[in-house]
């Protein structure tokens, strides 16, 4: 991966620094939002559009695998493999000047590393009317994803977050506590969520990790 350093946490400056590592020509940036990633839509002078993602979850989830450069490189490997499927359309990753898919930016003075990725833009629309036809198409797409992941053999260095009960609990509770802080979830609801998660733990863990239940999923 490529590494850059920046002694600020300004989102626009982070995005501009990340783009220096890619051969995209003259570009303009359009901020989208900040959730699991800080995201920008990128347009260049040739009329092409891209998605820039800076991995910096607003919820503060700190699972090392989730935030690691190696994990994002693995995600990009999978997207490349998915794109080879004739009936699956996904955003294809763009390599940086070093020929890798992830650029690591060191932000601030505390040594925090923010991994960044650039993907080709796929134009779409927000859907408000969920029809049976659309649901059927979505079901077929998910089935193709499952089929591809079942038959694909990831390389030895492949790493992705392990969505066992521990990570589900950590992620859900971190987001829920954030909801309490900003007033969208009550303290009573937080306690109920915590109680339910702990009650379902034995059932989740009893499923085991055999191939019939455990494998790659695409969380987006």
Secondary structure, DSSP 8 states (H G I E B T S, - for coil): -EEEEES---HHHHHHHHHTTS---SEEEEEEEESSEEEEEEEETTS-EEEEEEE--TT----HHHH-HHHHHHHHHHHHHHHTSTT-----B---TTS-S-EEEEETTTTEEEEEEEEE-----------HHHHHHHHHHHHHHHHHHHH----TT------SHHHHHHHHHHHHHHHHHHTSS-HHHHHHHHHHHHHHHHHHHHT-S-TTT-S-----
